Amino acid sequence: MSPSPAPRPWRRLLDRWQGVLLTLVVGVATLWLAATGQLVLYIHPRYDVFTVVMIIIGMTLSLATLAFSPVRGDDPHDGHDHDAGHDHDHDHDGRLDAAEVPAVEDGLRPRRRRPVATGARRLAFSVGVAVTAAVAIAVVALPPATLTSATAGQRDVNSSTAALDRTTVADATGASSDAYRSFSVLDWAGLLRQTTDLAFYEGKTADVVGFVTPSDTDPDDVFYVSRFVITCCAVDAQPVGVPVYLPGWQDQVAADDWVEVTGGFDTNRSSSSQDPVALVPDDVTTVGQPSDPYLY
């Protein structure tokens, strides 16, 4: 049986170095995100320099691997040692030596060696090329985006106690009105978790910016002004939010809209909401997404 034709050089290159090519694609995309200031959509800013340095090292090693690993030629026997004198013991009269003739036992013909199956290899090659192409297209074609209200709902707003303990009631007591206006969503969410005493909130005005997340328990009358708090990267992002009591809020804003809400705090009049105190807005304004949408 004649040997199957050897794969072409370009196919052997892709077959052997798909991982290297994928590393280069992801590396170029990461450097582009860093250069355009969008890497913060995926990781904490303190890891930007570390990530860029590691990506450059990885890409350098990948390029070195390609440079010092030449592709073999089309000769199907490439890699075998064929001396000019033909070290194989062939009879040049066209006959095989008796020792080379396979023995026939019990009248059965010798079993032929099966050719190496190529179906699985071709399938693996095709899948590898498809995955590499899909990742490359996704990285280039899909614009970077922040996490949404759907993710906030899945991870439960204000479920991270560690994040909500950063600003305490003691820290906020006696602060000036300007200081209260500088409090973020994280600051107010933490205070609301620590105390429901309306006397503490009397005379305090909040001015917060975040995206709209509908309340799970009362989506008609209550929404959260939400932000994600990142410790390392978007994978560990935890949503925090300030409940806003505004019946019919869907007439003014929609889920995932970025808004600025100003107002004071009062008893939450929602009969089904689990938040005893809510922000009662004086003004709700739609704004653009901040350049750095996460809190740290």
C-alpha positions as CSV (number, residue, x, y, z in Angstrom):
1,M,0.0,0.0,0.0
2,S,1.4,3.4,-1.0
3,P,2.1,5.7,1.9
4,S,-0.3,8.6,2.5
5,P,1.0,12.0,1.2
6,A,2.8,14.1,3.7
7,P,0.9,17.2,4.9
8,R,1.9,20.5,3.4
9,P,4.4,22.7,5.2
10,W,1.8,25.4,6.1
11,R,-0.5,22.8,7.5
12,R,2.2,21.2,9.6
13,L,3.1,24.7,10.9
14,L,-0.5,25.3,12.0
15,D,-0.9,21.8,13.4
16,R,2.2,22.1,15.6
17,W,2.0,25.8,16.6
18,Q,-1.7,26.6,17.0
19,G,-1.0,27.4,20.7
20,V,1.8,29.7,19.8
21,L,-0.4,31.6,17.3
22,L,-3.2,31.8,19.8
23,T,-0.8,33.3,22.4
24,L,0.3,35.9,19.9
25,V,-3.3,36.8,19.1
26,V,-4.3,37.2,22.7
27,G,-1.0,39.1,23.4
28,V,-1.6,41.7,20.7
29,A,-5.2,42.2,21.9
30,T,-4.0,42.7,25.5
31,L,-1.4,45.2,24.5
32,W,-4.0,47.1,22.5
33,L,-6.4,47.2,25.5
34,A,-3.6,48.5,27.7
35,A,-2.6,51.2,25.1
36,T,-6.2,52.4,24.8
37,G,-6.8,52.4,28.6
38,Q,-9.5,49.6,28.4
39,L,-7.5,46.9,30.2
40,V,-9.2,48.2,33.4
41,L,-12.4,46.7,32.2
42,Y,-10.9,43.3,32.9
43,I,-8.4,43.6,35.7
44,H,-7.5,45.8,38.7
45,P,-5.3,48.8,37.6
46,R,-2.6,47.7,40.0
47,Y,-2.0,44.7,37.8
48,D,-1.7,46.6,34.5
49,V,2.1,46.8,34.4
50,F,2.6,43.2,35.5
51,T,0.1,42.0,32.9
52,V,1.8,43.9,30.1
53,V,5.3,42.7,31.1
54,M,4.2,39.1,31.2
55,I,2.4,39.4,27.9
56,I,5.5,40.8,26.2
57,I,7.7,38.0,27.7
58,G,5.1,35.4,26.5
59,M,5.0,36.9,23.0
60,T,8.8,37.0,22.8
61,L,9.1,33.4,23.7
62,S,6.3,32.5,21.2
63,L,8.1,34.3,18.4
64,A,11.4,32.6,19.3
65,T,9.7,29.2,19.2
66,L,8.5,29.9,15.7
67,A,11.8,31.3,14.6
68,F,13.9,28.4,15.8
69,S,11.5,25.6,14.8
70,P,11.7,25.3,11.0
71,V,9.1,23.3,9.1
72,R,10.2,20.0,7.5
73,G,10.0,19.5,3.8
74,D,7.4,17.6,1.8
75,D,9.5,14.4,1.7
76,P,7.4,11.8,3.5
77,H,10.6,10.1,4.5
78,D,12.0,13.3,6.0
79,G,13.7,12.6,9.3
80,H,14.9,9.0,8.3
81,D,18.5,8.4,7.9
82,H,19.2,7.4,4.3
83,D,22.9,7.0,3.6
84,A,24.2,7.1,0.1
85,G,25.3,3.5,0.4
86,H,21.7,2.3,1.5
87,D,22.4,0.5,4.7
88,H,19.3,-1.6,4.2
89,D,20.0,-5.1,3.2
90,H,18.0,-5.2,-0.1
91,D,18.8,-7.6,-2.8
92,H,19.5,-5.5,-5.9
93,D,18.1,-8.3,-8.1
94,G,14.7,-7.3,-7.0
95,R,14.3,-10.2,-4.6
96,L,14.1,-10.1,-0.8
97,D,16.4,-12.2,1.3
98,A,14.8,-15.3,2.8
99,A,15.1,-13.8,6.3
100,E,13.0,-10.8,5.1
101,V,10.1,-12.9,3.7
102,P,7.4,-13.0,6.4
103,A,6.5,-16.5,7.4
104,V,3.1,-17.9,6.6
105,E,1.7,-20.0,9.4
106,D,-1.3,-22.3,9.2
107,G,-2.0,-21.3,5.6
108,L,-2.8,-17.7,6.6
109,R,-1.5,-14.7,4.8
110,P,0.6,-12.3,6.8
111,R,-1.4,-9.5,8.3
112,R,-0.8,-6.2,6.6
113,R,0.2,-3.2,8.7
114,R,-2.7,-0.8,9.0
115,P,-2.1,2.7,7.8
116,V,-2.0,5.3,10.6
117,A,-5.5,6.7,11.0
118,T,-5.7,10.3,9.8
119,G,-9.4,11.0,10.6
120,A,-8.8,11.9,14.3
121,R,-5.8,14.0,13.4
122,R,-7.7,15.9,10.8
123,L,-10.5,16.5,13.2
124,A,-8.1,17.8,15.9
125,F,-6.5,20.0,13.3
126,S,-9.8,21.5,12.2
127,V,-11.0,22.0,15.7
128,G,-7.7,23.7,16.6
129,V,-7.9,26.1,13.6
130,A,-11.6,26.9,14.4
131,V,-10.8,27.7,18.0
132,T,-7.8,29.9,17.1
133,A,-9.9,31.7,14.5
134,A,-12.8,32.2,16.9
135,V,-10.7,33.6,19.6
136,A,-9.0,36.0,17.1
137,I,-12.3,37.2,15.7
138,A,-13.8,37.6,19.2
139,V,-10.8,39.6,20.4
140,V,-10.8,41.9,17.4
141,A,-14.5,42.2,16.5
142,L,-16.2,42.3,20.0
143,P,-15.7,45.6,21.7
144,P,-14.6,45.6,25.3
145,A,-17.6,46.0,27.7
146,T,-18.3,46.2,31.4
147,L,-20.3,43.8,33.4
148,T,-24.0,44.3,33.3
149,S,-27.1,44.2,35.6
150,A,-27.6,40.6,34.6
151,T,-24.3,39.7,36.2
152,A,-25.2,41.8,39.2
153,G,-28.4,39.9,39.6
154,Q,-26.6,36.6,39.3
155,R,-24.0,37.6,42.0
156,D,-26.5,39.2,44.4
157,V,-26.2,42.9,45.0
158,N,-24.6,43.8,48.4
159,S,-23.7,40.2,49.2
160,S,-20.0,40.9,49.7
161,T,-19.6,41.9,53.4
162,A,-15.9,42.5,53.0
163,A,-16.4,45.2,50.4
164,L,-19.2,46.9,52.4
165,D,-17.1,47.2,55.6
166,R,-14.7,49.8,54.2
167,T,-16.6,52.9,55.3
168,T,-18.0,52.7,58.9
169,V,-20.7,54.7,60.7
170,A,-18.0,56.1,62.9
171,D,-16.0,57.3,59.9
172,A,-19.1,59.1,58.5
173,T,-20.3,60.6,61.7
174,G,-19.6,64.4,61.8
175,A,-18.5,64.6,58.1
176,S,-19.3,67.7,56.2
177,S,-22.0,67.9,53.6
178,D,-19.4,68.1,50.8
179,A,-17.8,64.9,52.2
180,Y,-21.2,63.1,52.0
181,R,-21.6,64.2,48.4
182,S,-18.3,62.7,47.6
183,F,-19.3,59.3,49.0
184,S,-19.5,56.6,46.3
185,V,-22.1,53.9,45.8
186,L,-19.8,51.6,47.9
187,D,-19.6,54.0,50.8
188,W,-23.4,54.5,51.0
189,A,-24.1,50.8,50.5
190,G,-21.8,49.9,53.4
191,L,-23.5,52.5,55.7
192,L,-27.0,51.2,54.8
193,R,-25.8,47.7,55.7
194,Q,-24.5,48.8,59.0
195,T,-27.4,51.0,60.3
196,T,-31.0,51.6,59.6
197,D,-31.3,54.5,62.1
198,L,-33.0,57.3,60.2
199,A,-31.5,59.8,62.6
200,F,-28.1,59.0,61.2
201,Y,-29.2,59.8,57.6
202,E,-31.1,63.0,58.5
203,G,-29.7,66.0,56.6
204,K,-27.3,63.9,54.5
205,T,-27.5,64.2,50.7
206,A,-26.2,61.5,48.5
207,D,-24.9,62.1,45.0
208,V,-24.0,58.7,43.4
209,V,-23.3,57.4,39.9
210,G,-23.9,53.9,38.8
211,F,-25.8,51.6,36.4
212,V,-29.4,50.6,36.9
213,T,-30.1,47.2,38.3
214,P,-33.8,46.3,38.9
215,S,-34.6,45.0,42.4
216,D,-35.3,41.3,42.6
217,T,-38.1,41.6,45.1
218,D,-39.8,44.8,43.8
219,P,-38.7,45.6,40.2
220,D,-41.6,48.0,39.6
221,D,-40.8,50.4,42.4
222,V,-37.2,49.9,43.4
223,F,-33.9,49.8,41.5
224,Y,-30.3,49.9,42.6
225,V,-27.7,52.4,41.6
226,S,-25.0,49.8,41.2
227,R,-21.2,49.4,40.7
228,F,-18.9,46.5,40.7
229,V,-16.0,46.2,43.2
230,I,-12.9,44.5,41.8
231,T,-10.2,42.9,43.9
232,C,-8.2,41.3,41.2
233,C,-10.1,41.0,37.9
234,A,-13.6,41.0,36.5
235,V,-14.0,37.3,37.4
236,D,-14.1,38.2,41.2
237,A,-16.1,41.4,40.7
238,Q,-18.8,41.9,43.4
239,P,-21.9,44.1,42.8
240,V,-22.8,46.8,45.4
241,G,-25.7,49.2,45.1
242,V,-27.9,51.8,46.8
243,P,-31.6,51.0,46.7
244,V,-33.7,53.8,45.1
245,Y,-37.4,54.0,45.7
246,L,-39.0,55.5,42.6
247,P,-42.3,54.0,41.5
248,G,-42.5,53.7,37.7
249,W,-38.8,54.3,37.3
250,Q,-38.9,52.4,33.9
251,D,-40.5,55.5,32.4
252,Q,-37.3,57.5,33.0
253,V,-34.5,55.0,32.7
254,A,-33.8,51.4,31.7
255,A,-31.8,48.6,33.1
256,D,-28.0,49.0,32.5
257,D,-28.4,52.8,32.0
258,W,-25.7,54.8,33.8
259,V,-27.4,57.4,36.0
260,E,-26.5,60.1,38.5
261,V,-29.0,60.1,41.4
262,T,-29.1,62.8,44.1
263,G,-31.4,62.8,47.1
264,G,-31.9,61.9,50.8
265,F,-32.7,58.7,52.6
266,D,-36.0,57.7,54.1
267,T,-38.0,54.6,55.1
268,N,-38.4,52.3,52.0
269,R,-42.1,52.5,51.2
270,S,-41.9,49.3,49.1
271,S,-44.0,46.5,50.7
272,S,-41.9,43.7,49.3
273,S,-38.3,45.2,49.2
274,Q,-35.8,43.7,51.7
275,D,-34.1,47.1,52.1
276,P,-35.6,49.0,55.1
277,V,-34.0,52.3,54.1
278,A,-33.8,53.6,50.5
279,L,-32.6,56.7,48.6
280,V,-35.6,58.9,47.7
281,P,-34.3,60.8,44.6
282,D,-34.6,64.5,44.0
283,D,-33.1,64.0,40.5
284,V,-32.2,61.1,38.3
285,T,-30.1,62.0,35.3
286,T,-28.8,59.7,32.6
287,V,-25.0,60.0,32.2
288,G,-22.2,58.3,30.2
289,Q,-20.3,55.4,31.5
290,P,-17.2,56.5,33.4
291,S,-13.8,55.8,31.9
292,D,-13.1,53.7,35.0
293,P,-16.5,52.0,35.8
294,Y,-15.3,49.8,38.6
295,L,-14.7,50.6,42.3
296,Y,-11.6,49.3,44.1
